[in-house]
């Protein structure tokens, strides 16, 4: 599996595990819900800044998004 697809899968898993909707996570990470949706589907390459915001919103280290 490529790294973008793995990232999307991990973000979705962690988001659901935290009991958050895409809309709520996007709000906490200061991004648009559509962008987050694209990331979860593996159709968008995230910036380093976006990874940091998502990790912070999920209260996990950024490396956890790429495991």
PDB file with SEQRES, HELIX, SHEET and CRYST1 records, atoms N, CA, C and O in Angstrom:
SEQRES   1 A   67  UNK UNK UNK UNK UNK UNK UNK UNK UNK UNK UNK UNK UNK          
SEQRES   2 A   67  UNK UNK UNK UNK UNK UNK UNK UNK UNK UNK UNK UNK UNK          
SEQRES   3 A   67  UNK UNK UNK UNK UNK UNK UNK UNK UNK UNK UNK UNK UNK          
SEQRES   4 A   67  UNK UNK UNK UNK UNK UNK UNK UNK UNK UNK UNK UNK UNK          
SEQRES   5 A   67  UNK UNK UNK UNK UNK UNK UNK UNK UNK UNK UNK UNK UNK          
SEQRES   6 A   67  UNK UNK                                                      
HELIX    1 AA1 UNK A    3  UNK A   17  1                                  15    
HELIX    2 AA2 UNK A   22  UNK A   28  1                                   7    
HELIX    3 AA3 UNK A   33  UNK A   41  1                                   9    
HELIX    4 AA4 UNK A   48  UNK A   58  1                                  11    
HELIX    5 AA5 UNK A   62  UNK A   66  5                                   5    
CRYST1    1.000    1.000    1.000  90.00  90.00  90.00 P 1           1          
ATOM      1  N   UNK A   1       0.853  -1.175   0.000  1.00  0.00           N  
ATOM      2  CA  UNK A   1       0.000   0.000   0.000  1.00  0.00           C  
ATOM      3  C   UNK A   1       0.899   1.238   0.000  1.00  0.00           C  
ATOM      4  O   UNK A   1       1.891   1.289   0.726  1.00  0.00           O  
ATOM      5  N   UNK A   2       0.547   2.231  -0.815  1.00  0.00           N  
ATOM      6  CA  UNK A   2       1.394   3.424  -0.841  1.00  0.00           C  
ATOM      7  C   UNK A   2       1.166   4.290   0.393  1.00  0.00           C  
ATOM      8  O   UNK A   2       0.168   4.136   1.097  1.00  0.00           O  
ATOM      9  N   UNK A   3       2.091   5.191   0.642  1.00  0.00           N  
ATOM     10  CA  UNK A   3       2.090   5.973   1.879  1.00  0.00           C  
ATOM     11  C   UNK A   3       0.867   6.893   1.985  1.00  0.00           C  
ATOM     12  O   UNK A   3       0.366   7.108   3.089  1.00  0.00           O  
ATOM     13  N   UNK A   4       0.378   7.439   0.870  1.00  0.00           N  
ATOM     14  CA  UNK A   4      -0.792   8.324   0.907  1.00  0.00           C  
ATOM     15  C   UNK A   4      -2.043   7.537   1.290  1.00  0.00           C  
ATOM     16  O   UNK A   4      -2.858   8.003   2.086  1.00  0.00           O  
ATOM     17  N   UNK A   5      -2.189   6.353   0.725  1.00  0.00           N  
ATOM     18  CA  UNK A   5      -3.336   5.503   1.071  1.00  0.00           C  
ATOM     19  C   UNK A   5      -3.262   5.067   2.525  1.00  0.00           C  
ATOM     20  O   UNK A   5      -4.276   5.051   3.222  1.00  0.00           O  
ATOM     21  N   UNK A   6      -2.064   4.712   2.988  1.00  0.00           N  
ATOM     22  CA  UNK A   6      -1.890   4.305   4.384  1.00  0.00           C  
ATOM     23  C   UNK A   6      -2.212   5.453   5.333  1.00  0.00           C  
ATOM     24  O   UNK A   6      -2.861   5.253   6.360  1.00  0.00           O  
ATOM     25  N   UNK A   7      -1.760   6.647   4.991  1.00  0.00           N  
ATOM     26  CA  UNK A   7      -2.069   7.824   5.795  1.00  0.00           C  
ATOM     27  C   UNK A   7      -3.580   8.010   5.913  1.00  0.00           C  
ATOM     28  O   UNK A   7      -4.102   8.206   7.011  1.00  0.00           O  
ATOM     29  N   UNK A   8      -4.274   7.947   4.789  1.00  0.00           N  
ATOM     30  CA  UNK A   8      -5.722   8.125   4.799  1.00  0.00           C  
ATOM     31  C   UNK A   8      -6.424   7.090   5.653  1.00  0.00           C  
ATOM     32  O   UNK A   8      -7.350   7.407   6.400  1.00  0.00           O  
ATOM     33  N   UNK A   9      -5.981   5.857   5.539  1.00  0.00           N  
ATOM     34  CA  UNK A   9      -6.565   4.774   6.334  1.00  0.00           C  
ATOM     35  C   UNK A   9      -6.345   5.021   7.825  1.00  0.00           C  
ATOM     36  O   UNK A   9      -7.250   4.814   8.633  1.00  0.00           O  
ATOM     37  N   UNK A  10      -5.143   5.463   8.186  1.00  0.00           N  
ATOM     38  CA  UNK A  10      -4.836   5.732   9.591  1.00  0.00           C  
ATOM     39  C   UNK A  10      -5.623   6.917  10.138  1.00  0.00           C  
ATOM     40  O   UNK A  10      -6.121   6.865  11.263  1.00  0.00           O  
ATOM     41  N   UNK A  11      -5.740   7.982   9.352  1.00  0.00           N  
ATOM     42  CA  UNK A  11      -6.505   9.146   9.799  1.00  0.00           C  
ATOM     43  C   UNK A  11      -7.955   8.739  10.053  1.00  0.00           C  
ATOM     44  O   UNK A  11      -8.536   9.102  11.076  1.00  0.00           O  
ATOM     45  N   UNK A  12      -8.527   7.994   9.133  1.00  0.00           N  
ATOM     46  CA  UNK A  12      -9.922   7.569   9.291  1.00  0.00           C  
ATOM     47  C   UNK A  12     -10.092   6.692  10.536  1.00  0.00           C  
ATOM     48  O   UNK A  12     -11.025   6.881  11.315  1.00  0.00           O  
ATOM     49  N   UNK A  13      -9.185   5.741  10.710  1.00  0.00           N  
ATOM     50  CA  UNK A  13      -9.261   4.838  11.863  1.00  0.00           C  
ATOM     51  C   UNK A  13      -9.150   5.606  13.177  1.00  0.00           C  
ATOM     52  O   UNK A  13      -9.923   5.374  14.106  1.00  0.00           O  
ATOM     53  N   UNK A  14      -8.191   6.517  13.249  1.00  0.00           N  
ATOM     54  CA  UNK A  14      -7.999   7.304  14.465  1.00  0.00           C  
ATOM     55  C   UNK A  14      -9.166   8.258  14.715  1.00  0.00           C  
ATOM     56  O   UNK A  14      -9.575   8.468  15.857  1.00  0.00           O  
ATOM     57  N   UNK A  15      -9.692   8.828  13.644  1.00  0.00           N  
ATOM     58  CA  UNK A  15     -10.832   9.739  13.769  1.00  0.00           C  
ATOM     59  C   UNK A  15     -12.049   9.012  14.317  1.00  0.00           C  
ATOM     60  O   UNK A  15     -12.710   9.494  15.236  1.00  0.00           O  
ATOM     61  N   UNK A  16     -12.337   7.861  13.754  1.00  0.00           N  
ATOM     62  CA  UNK A  16     -13.490   7.074  14.214  1.00  0.00           C  
ATOM     63  C   UNK A  16     -13.258   6.599  15.643  1.00  0.00           C  
ATOM     64  O   UNK A  16     -14.176   6.620  16.463  1.00  0.00           O  
ATOM     65  N   UNK A  17     -12.044   6.175  15.939  1.00  0.00           N  
ATOM     66  CA  UNK A  17     -11.714   5.750  17.291  1.00  0.00           C  
ATOM     67  C   UNK A  17     -11.890   6.855  18.320  1.00  0.00           C  
ATOM     68  O   UNK A  17     -12.202   6.589  19.481  1.00  0.00           O  
ATOM     69  N   UNK A  18     -11.690   8.094  17.891  1.00  0.00           N  
ATOM     70  CA  UNK A  18     -11.861   9.243  18.783  1.00  0.00           C  
ATOM     71  C   UNK A  18     -13.315   9.708  18.830  1.00  0.00           C  
ATOM     72  O   UNK A  18     -13.654  10.629  19.573  1.00  0.00           O  
ATOM     73  N   UNK A  19     -14.170   9.067  18.035  1.00  0.00           N  
ATOM     74  CA  UNK A  19     -15.585   9.436  18.028  1.00  0.00           C  
ATOM     75  C   UNK A  19     -15.858  10.762  17.345  1.00  0.00           C  
ATOM     76  O   UNK A  19     -16.802  11.463  17.709  1.00  0.00           O  
ATOM     77  N   UNK A  20     -15.039  11.117  16.352  1.00  0.00           N  
ATOM     78  CA  UNK A  20     -15.192  12.392  15.668  1.00  0.00           C  
ATOM     79  C   UNK A  20     -15.737  12.207  14.263  1.00  0.00           C  
ATOM     80  O   UNK A  20     -15.398  11.239  13.582  1.00  0.00           O  
ATOM     81  N   UNK A  21     -16.569  13.123  13.836  1.00  0.00           N  
ATOM     82  CA  UNK A  21     -17.017  13.161  12.441  1.00  0.00           C  
ATOM     83  C   UNK A  21     -15.916  13.835  11.620  1.00  0.00           C  
ATOM     84  O   UNK A  21     -15.024  14.478  12.173  1.00  0.00           O  
ATOM     85  N   UNK A  22     -15.988  13.681  10.308  1.00  0.00           N  
ATOM     86  CA  UNK A  22     -15.027  14.387   9.459  1.00  0.00           C  
ATOM     87  C   UNK A  22     -15.143  15.887   9.674  1.00  0.00           C  
ATOM     88  O   UNK A  22     -14.139  16.597   9.711  1.00  0.00           O  
ATOM     89  N   UNK A  23     -16.360  16.360   9.815  1.00  0.00           N  
ATOM     90  CA  UNK A  23     -16.574  17.789  10.005  1.00  0.00           C  
ATOM     91  C   UNK A  23     -15.916  18.291  11.293  1.00  0.00           C  
ATOM     92  O   UNK A  23     -15.284  19.348  11.300  1.00  0.00           O  
ATOM     93  N   UNK A  24     -16.062  17.541  12.369  1.00  0.00           N  
ATOM     94  CA  UNK A  24     -15.475  17.958  13.647  1.00  0.00           C  
ATOM     95  C   UNK A  24     -13.954  17.914  13.591  1.00  0.00           C  
ATOM     96  O   UNK A  24     -13.295  18.836  14.071  1.00  0.00           O  
ATOM     97  N   UNK A  25     -13.389  16.862  13.015  1.00  0.00           N  
ATOM     98  CA  UNK A  25     -11.931  16.790  12.910  1.00  0.00           C  
ATOM     99  C   UNK A  25     -11.401  17.912  12.024  1.00  0.00           C  
ATOM    100  O   UNK A  25     -10.392  18.537  12.349  1.00  0.00           O  
ATOM    101  N   UNK A  26     -12.071  18.166  10.918  1.00  0.00           N  
ATOM    102  CA  UNK A  26     -11.649  19.250  10.029  1.00  0.00           C  
ATOM    103  C   UNK A  26     -11.672  20.591  10.766  1.00  0.00           C  
ATOM    104  O   UNK A  26     -10.755  21.399  10.615  1.00  0.00           O  
ATOM    105  N   UNK A  27     -12.705  20.826  11.552  1.00  0.00           N  
ATOM    106  CA  UNK A  27     -12.798  22.060  12.330  1.00  0.00           C  
ATOM    107  C   UNK A  27     -11.627  22.166  13.307  1.00  0.00           C  
ATOM    108  O   UNK A  27     -10.977  23.207  13.396  1.00  0.00           O  
ATOM    109  N   UNK A  28     -11.366  21.093  14.030  1.00  0.00           N  
ATOM    110  CA  UNK A  28     -10.272  21.097  15.012  1.00  0.00           C  
ATOM    111  C   UNK A  28      -8.909  21.268  14.349  1.00  0.00           C  
ATOM    112  O   UNK A  28      -8.001  21.867  14.926  1.00  0.00           O  
ATOM    113  N   UNK A  29      -8.771  20.739  13.138  1.00  0.00           N  
ATOM    114  CA  UNK A  29      -7.499  20.824  12.418  1.00  0.00           C  
ATOM    115  C   UNK A  29      -7.415  22.067  11.528  1.00  0.00           C  
ATOM    116  O   UNK A  29      -6.433  22.251  10.810  1.00  0.00           O  
ATOM    117  N   UNK A  30      -8.433  22.911  11.573  1.00  0.00           N  
ATOM    118  CA  UNK A  30      -8.483  24.148  10.790  1.00  0.00           C  
ATOM    119  C   UNK A  30      -8.309  23.908   9.300  1.00  0.00           C  
ATOM    120  O   UNK A  30      -7.472  24.528   8.643  1.00  0.00           O  
ATOM    121  N   UNK A  31      -9.128  22.985   8.778  1.00  0.00           N  
ATOM    122  CA  UNK A  31      -9.125  22.713   7.348  1.00  0.00           C  
ATOM    123  C   UNK A  31     -10.549  22.429   6.889  1.00  0.00           C  
ATOM    124  O   UNK A  31     -11.451  22.259   7.709  1.00  0.00           O  
ATOM    125  N   UNK A  32     -10.742  22.379   5.603  1.00  0.00           N  
ATOM    126  CA  UNK A  32     -12.070  22.103   5.056  1.00  0.00           C  
ATOM    127  C   UNK A  32     -12.356  20.611   5.114  1.00  0.00           C  
ATOM    128  O   UNK A  32     -11.455  19.784   4.976  1.00  0.00           O  
ATOM    129  N   UNK A  33     -13.628  20.282   5.319  1.00  0.00           N  
ATOM    130  CA  UNK A  33     -14.021  18.892   5.408  1.00  0.00           C  
ATOM    131  C   UNK A  33     -13.701  18.146   4.110  1.00  0.00           C  
ATOM    132  O   UNK A  33     -13.295  16.985   4.149  1.00  0.00           O  
ATOM    133  N   UNK A  34     -13.879  18.796   2.981  1.00  0.00           N  
ATOM    134  CA  UNK A  34     -13.581  18.159   1.697  1.00  0.00           C  
ATOM    135  C   UNK A  34     -12.124  17.764   1.563  1.00  0.00           C  
ATOM    136  O   UNK A  34     -11.808  16.717   0.999  1.00  0.00           O  
ATOM    137  N   UNK A  35     -11.236  18.599   2.080  1.00  0.00           N  
ATOM    138  CA  UNK A  35      -9.799  18.294   2.055  1.00  0.00           C  
ATOM    139  C   UNK A  35      -9.523  17.058   2.905  1.00  0.00           C  
ATOM    140  O   UNK A  35      -8.782  16.165   2.494  1.00  0.00           O  
ATOM    141  N   UNK A  36     -10.127  17.014   4.098  1.00  0.00           N  
ATOM    142  CA  UNK A  36      -9.949  15.863   4.979  1.00  0.00           C  
ATOM    143  C   UNK A  36     -10.502  14.597   4.334  1.00  0.00           C  
ATOM    144  O   UNK A  36      -9.893  13.530   4.420  1.00  0.00           O  
ATOM    145  N   UNK A  37     -11.645  14.722   3.697  1.00  0.00           N  
ATOM    146  CA  UNK A  37     -12.241  13.582   3.001  1.00  0.00           C  
ATOM    147  C   UNK A  37     -11.304  13.057   1.911  1.00  0.00           C  
ATOM    148  O   UNK A  37     -11.115  11.849   1.771  1.00  0.00           O  
ATOM    149  N   UNK A  38     -10.725  13.978   1.145  1.00  0.00           N  
ATOM    150  CA  UNK A  38      -9.769  13.583   0.099  1.00  0.00           C  
ATOM    151  C   UNK A  38      -8.556  12.870   0.711  1.00  0.00           C  
ATOM    152  O   UNK A  38      -8.066  11.888   0.152  1.00  0.00           O  
ATOM    153  N   UNK A  39      -8.079  13.358   1.843  1.00  0.00           N  
ATOM    154  CA  UNK A  39      -6.942  12.713   2.510  1.00  0.00           C  
ATOM    155  C   UNK A  39      -7.297  11.295   2.931  1.00  0.00           C  
ATOM    156  O   UNK A  39      -6.521  10.363   2.720  1.00  0.00           O  
ATOM    157  N   UNK A  40      -8.478  11.136   3.529  1.00  0.00           N  
ATOM    158  CA  UNK A  40      -8.888   9.804   3.992  1.00  0.00           C  
ATOM    159  C   UNK A  40      -9.052   8.830   2.829  1.00  0.00           C  
ATOM    160  O   UNK A  40      -8.814   7.633   2.992  1.00  0.00           O  
ATOM    161  N   UNK A  41      -9.449   9.316   1.677  1.00  0.00           N  
ATOM    162  CA  UNK A  41      -9.608   8.448   0.506  1.00  0.00           C  
ATOM    163  C   UNK A  41      -8.300   8.232  -0.241  1.00  0.00           C  
ATOM    164  O   UNK A  41      -8.238   7.440  -1.182  1.00  0.00           O  
ATOM    165  N   UNK A  42      -7.256   8.939   0.182  1.00  0.00           N  
ATOM    166  CA  UNK A  42      -5.948   8.773  -0.461  1.00  0.00           C  
ATOM    167  C   UNK A  42      -5.845   9.432  -1.812  1.00  0.00           C  
ATOM    168  O   UNK A  42      -5.020   9.033  -2.634  1.00  0.00           O  
ATOM    169  N   UNK A  43      -6.677  10.447  -2.061  1.00  0.00           N  
ATOM    170  CA  UNK A  43      -6.659  11.116  -3.359  1.00  0.00           C  
ATOM    171  C   UNK A  43      -5.984  12.476  -3.315  1.00  0.00           C  
ATOM    172  O   UNK A  43      -5.941  13.185  -4.320  1.00  0.00           O  
ATOM    173  N   UNK A  44      -5.461  12.838  -2.161  1.00  0.00           N  
ATOM    174  CA  UNK A  44      -4.786  14.128  -2.024  1.00  0.00           C  
ATOM    175  C   UNK A  44      -3.496  13.929  -1.248  1.00  0.00           C  
ATOM    176  O   UNK A  44      -3.462  13.198  -0.258  1.00  0.00           O  
ATOM    177  N   UNK A  45      -2.437  14.584  -1.701  1.00  0.00           N  
ATOM    178  CA  UNK A  45      -1.163  14.548  -0.983  1.00  0.00           C  
ATOM    179  C   UNK A  45      -1.174  15.654   0.068  1.00  0.00           C  
ATOM    180  O   UNK A  45      -1.322  16.827  -0.274  1.00  0.00           O  
ATOM    181  N   UNK A  46      -1.020  15.301   1.324  1.00  0.00           N  
ATOM    182  CA  UNK A  46      -1.074  16.312   2.375  1.00  0.00           C  
ATOM    183  C   UNK A  46       0.236  17.085   2.511  1.00  0.00           C  
ATOM    184  O   UNK A  46       1.310  16.585   2.177  1.00  0.00           O  
ATOM    185  N   UNK A  47       0.120  18.286   2.998  1.00  0.00           N  
ATOM    186  CA  UNK A  47       1.314  19.063   3.322  1.00  0.00           C  
ATOM    187  C   UNK A  47       1.792  18.641   4.712  1.00  0.00           C  
ATOM    188  O   UNK A  47       1.054  18.011   5.470  1.00  0.00           O  
ATOM    189  N   UNK A  48       3.010  18.991   5.028  1.00  0.00           N  
ATOM    190  CA  UNK A  48       3.551  18.709   6.360  1.00  0.00           C  
ATOM    191  C   UNK A  48       2.721  19.454   7.405  1.00  0.00           C  
ATOM    192  O   UNK A  48       2.445  18.925   8.482  1.00  0.00           O  
ATOM    193  N   UNK A  49       2.330  20.676   7.081  1.00  0.00           N  
ATOM    194  CA  UNK A  49       1.501  21.470   7.998  1.00  0.00           C  
ATOM    195  C   UNK A  49       0.169  20.764   8.265  1.00  0.00           C  
ATOM    196  O   UNK A  49      -0.287  20.714   9.407  1.00  0.00           O  
ATOM    197  N   UNK A  50      -0.453  20.221   7.222  1.00  0.00           N  
ATOM    198  CA  UNK A  50      -1.724  19.510   7.394  1.00  0.00           C  
ATOM    199  C   UNK A  50      -1.546  18.289   8.292  1.00  0.00           C  
ATOM    200  O   UNK A  50      -2.387  18.021   9.150  1.00  0.00           O  
ATOM    201  N   UNK A  51      -0.460  17.553   8.098  1.00  0.00           N  
ATOM    202  CA  UNK A  51      -0.195  16.392   8.953  1.00  0.00           C  
ATOM    203  C   UNK A  51      -0.072  16.810  10.413  1.00  0.00           C  
ATOM    204  O   UNK A  51      -0.611  16.151  11.303  1.00  0.00           O  
ATOM    205  N   UNK A  52       0.632  17.897  10.651  1.00  0.00           N  
ATOM    206  CA  UNK A  52       0.791  18.393  12.012  1.00  0.00           C  
ATOM    207  C   UNK A  52      -0.532  18.803  12.632  1.00  0.00           C  
ATOM    208  O   UNK A  52      -0.784  18.519  13.803  1.00  0.00           O  
ATOM    209  N   UNK A  53      -1.375  19.466  11.861  1.00  0.00           N  
ATOM    210  CA  UNK A  53      -2.681  19.897  12.371  1.00  0.00           C  
ATOM    211  C   UNK A  53      -3.586  18.711  12.684  1.00  0.00           C  
ATOM    212  O   UNK A  53      -4.271  18.694  13.706  1.00  0.00           O  
ATOM    213  N   UNK A  54      -3.583  17.727  11.802  1.00  0.00           N  
ATOM    214  CA  UNK A  54      -4.413  16.542  12.026  1.00  0.00           C  
ATOM    215  C   UNK A  54      -3.932  15.788  13.259  1.00  0.00           C  
ATOM    216  O   UNK A  54      -4.733  15.392  14.106  1.00  0.00           O  
ATOM    217  N   UNK A  55      -2.624  15.594  13.354  1.00  0.00           N  
ATOM    218  CA  UNK A  55      -2.069  14.884  14.507  1.00  0.00           C  
ATOM    219  C   UNK A  55      -2.419  15.607  15.803  1.00  0.00           C  
ATOM    220  O   UNK A  55      -2.811  14.974  16.783  1.00  0.00           O  
ATOM    221  N   UNK A  56      -2.279  16.919  15.807  1.00  0.00           N  
ATOM    222  CA  UNK A  56      -2.605  17.691  17.008  1.00  0.00           C  
ATOM    223  C   UNK A  56      -4.093  17.570  17.343  1.00  0.00           C  
ATOM    224  O   UNK A  56      -4.451  17.416  18.511  1.00  0.00           O  
ATOM    225  N   UNK A  57      -4.952  17.639  16.340  1.00  0.00           N  
ATOM    226  CA  UNK A  57      -6.393  17.532  16.564  1.00  0.00           C  
ATOM    227  C   UNK A  57      -6.781  16.151  17.091  1.00  0.00           C  
ATOM    228  O   UNK A  57      -7.754  16.017  17.833  1.00  0.00           O  
ATOM    229  N   UNK A  58      -6.018  15.124  16.705  1.00  0.00           N  
ATOM    230  CA  UNK A  58      -6.280  13.767  17.176  1.00  0.00           C  
ATOM    231  C   UNK A  58      -5.499  13.424  18.445  1.00  0.00           C  
ATOM    232  O   UNK A  58      -5.659  12.341  19.008  1.00  0.00           O  
ATOM    233  N   UNK A  59      -4.656  14.353  18.886  1.00  0.00           N  
ATOM    234  CA  UNK A  59      -3.817  14.166  20.074  1.00  0.00           C  
ATOM    235  C   UNK A  59      -2.918  12.937  19.960  1.00  0.00           C  
ATOM    236  O   UNK A  59      -2.807  12.133  20.885  1.00  0.00           O  
ATOM    237  N   UNK A  60      -2.275  12.819  18.787  1.00  0.00           N  
ATOM    238  CA  UNK A  60      -1.311  11.740  18.542  1.00  0.00           C  
ATOM    239  C   UNK A  60      -0.049  12.350  17.931  1.00  0.00           C  
ATOM    240  O   UNK A  60      -0.108  13.431  17.345  1.00  0.00           O  
ATOM    241  N   UNK A  61       1.093  11.668  18.061  1.00  0.00           N  
ATOM    242  CA  UNK A  61       2.293  12.178  17.388  1.00  0.00           C  
ATOM    243  C   UNK A  61       2.123  12.033  15.871  1.00  0.00           C  
ATOM    244  O   UNK A  61       1.494  11.079  15.415  1.00  0.00           O  
ATOM    245  N   UNK A  62       2.670  12.959  15.090  1.00  0.00           N  
ATOM    246  CA  UNK A  62       2.530  12.880  13.632  1.00  0.00           C  
ATOM    247  C   UNK A  62       2.984  11.536  13.050  1.00  0.00           C  
ATOM    248  O   UNK A  62       2.415  11.062  12.067  1.00  0.00           O  
ATOM    249  N   UNK A  63       3.994  10.932  13.648  1.00  0.00           N  
ATOM    250  CA  UNK A  63       4.482   9.652  13.131  1.00  0.00           C  
ATOM    251  C   UNK A  63       3.407   8.565  13.158  1.00  0.00           C  
ATOM    252  O   UNK A  63       3.439   7.637  12.350  1.00  0.00           O  
ATOM    253  N   UNK A  64       2.470   8.678  14.075  1.00  0.00           N  
ATOM    254  CA  UNK A  64       1.401   7.679  14.189  1.00  0.00           C  
ATOM    255  C   UNK A  64       0.515   7.667  12.953  1.00  0.00           C  
ATOM    256  O   UNK A  64      -0.082   6.639  12.632  1.00  0.00           O  
ATOM    257  N   UNK A  65       0.420   8.791  12.258  1.00  0.00           N  
ATOM    258  CA  UNK A  65      -0.401   8.863  11.050  1.00  0.00           C  
ATOM    259  C   UNK A  65       0.207   8.072   9.901  1.00  0.00           C  
ATOM    260  O   UNK A  65      -0.490   7.716   8.950  1.00  0.00           O  
ATOM    261  N   UNK A  66       1.501   7.796   9.986  1.00  0.00           N  
ATOM    262  CA  UNK A  66       2.198   7.124   8.890  1.00  0.00           C  
ATOM    263  C   UNK A  66       2.570   5.673   9.184  1.00  0.00           C  
ATOM    264  O   UNK A  66       3.227   5.030   8.366  1.00  0.00           O  
ATOM    265  N   UNK A  67       2.163   5.154  10.333  1.00  0.00           N  
ATOM    266  CA  UNK A  67       2.511   3.773  10.700  1.00  0.00           C  
ATOM    267  C   UNK A  67       1.879   2.776   9.764  1.00  0.00           C  
ATOM    268  O   UNK A  67       2.067   1.571   9.927  1.00  0.00           O  
TER     269      UNK A  67                                                      
END                                                                             
